[in-house]
């Protein structure tokens, strides 16, 4: 898998990174504040509902990308950091500050679910204590969507990036498992404490696009499986509603084929509330670059359908729920092809009982202008998902 994927905004000269970046380190003291958000009415309700039934409630998902996940990073893979800001905030990669109105626009457009990628590395000290201001801001943005009664997913995002020289750290588990596990647990303990009183519409995702291809295959899968198990154990021990929270478990690189490998194991979970997380960017040249301008041949559609069917037979048909946490196409490619790709993919997944979250780096939802770059894509995926 490449170090980064870039989805190019039509209005921008440079691509914005959609995945696998890396971040720097510093910062000050933290605030755990797990009681900051108090339960009110149904806000803190954890229903007696299976994860399979929960994902059936999700109709259409959106990614608030390149906002809370931004970091000091080598985004173009040339070995030099593209940003070296002393203080990283959500505008670093060119998007405006996230507002409640933006999330209201997304919901009013037909989306009932939002994935909010979060990168933590630039916001913790050497003891892995998360800066209080950053934790507060993450909670504030979560509340924008949560208070709109949307499903919300938060995660550890570019901390698992591909360039550890600039701060990514999760993939260092291949050479320093104990050290990474200690940091991983510390970070998740703080996230869990802050959000422990939220209801079942808040979902935790273990990590983003992580694999260990510098190891032998058996050891690589074992390392990912161990981290995912540690994630579940940490959440379940953290109190509040977290003993029953629905959890999204990262697949191997979140790649469909490699996650469907028998070596990938879901964690043992006393609550039996785990969901498999995968992404879909096939073909890479069309989805993340302009090297392939068009898409939609019979062979290409058949491949897409077969990938979704593989997820269905491997997991869904066995009672294991799946979420496609990211999919998308590259701006600058043929617009009709982009519409068809997104509509077909959502249609196949909806038929298979798999909710989908379209990736947006700020080029799909033009947040400063409060409009969609291509309304046909939005209308197409709404139709495919059965959203009026």
PEDAQUI-V775164 format. One record per residue. RES is the residue in one letter. BURIAL is # if it has 24 or more other C-alpha atoms within 12 Angstrom, else .. Layout:
res burial
RES BURIAL
RES BURIAL
This chain:
res burial
X .
X .
X #
X #
X #
X #
X #
X #
X #
X #
X .
X .
X .
X .
X #
X #
X #
X #
X #
X #
X #
X #
X #
X #
X #
X #
X #
X .
X .
X #
X #
X #
X #
X #
X .
X .
X #
X .
X .
X .
X .
X .
X #
X #
X #
X #
X .
X .
X .
X #
X #
X #
X #
X #
X #
X #
X #
X #
X #
X #
X #
X #
X #
X #
X #
X #
X #
X #
X #
X #
X #
X #
X #
X #
X #
X #
X #
X .
X .
X .
X .
X #
X #
X #
X .
X .
X #
X #
X #
X #
X #
X #
X #
X #
X #
X #
X #
X #
X #
X .
X .
X #
X #
X #
X #
X #
X #
X .
X #
X #
X #
X #
X #
X #
X #
X #
X #
X #
X #
X #
X #
X #
X #
X #
X .
X .
X .
X #
X #
X #
X #
X #
X #
X #
X #
X #
X #
X #
X #
X #
X #
X #
X #
X #
X #
X #
X #
X #
X #
X #
X #
X #
X #
X #
X #
X #
X #
X #
X #
X #
X #
X #
X #
X #
X #
X #
X #
X #
X #
X #
X #
X #
X #
X #
X .
X .
X #
X .
X .
X #
X #
X .
X #
X #
X #
X #
X #
X #
X #
X #
X #
X #
X #
X #
X #
X #
X #
X #
X #
X #
X #
X #
X #
X #
X #
X #
X #
X #
X #
X #
X #
X #
X #
X .
X .
X .
X .
X .
X .
X #
X #
X #
X #
X #
X #
X #
X #
X #
X #
X #
X #
X #
X #
X #
X #
X #
X #
X #
X #
X #
X #
X #
X #
X #
X #
X #
X #
X #
X #
X #
X #
X #
X #
X #
X #
X #
X #
X #
X #
X #
X .
X .
X .
X #
X #
X #
X #
X .
X #
X .
X #
X #
X #
X #
X #
X #
X #
X #
X #
X #
X #
X #
X #
X #
X .
X #
X #
X #
X #
X #
X .
X .
X .
X #
X #
X #
X .
X .
X .
X .
X #
X .
X .
X #
X #
X .
X #
X #
X #
X #
X #
X #
X .
X #
X #
X #
X .
X .
X .
X #
X #
X #
X #
X #
X #
X #
X #
X #
X #
X #
X #
X #
X #
X #
X #
X .
X #
X #
X #
X #
X #
X #
X #
X #
X #
X #
X #
X #
X #
X #
X .
X #
X #
X #
X #
X #
X #
X #
X #
X #
X #
X #
X #
X #
X #
X #
X #
X .
X .
X .
X .
X .
X #
X #
X .
X .
X #
X #
X #
X #
X #
X #
X #
X #
X #
X .
X #
X .
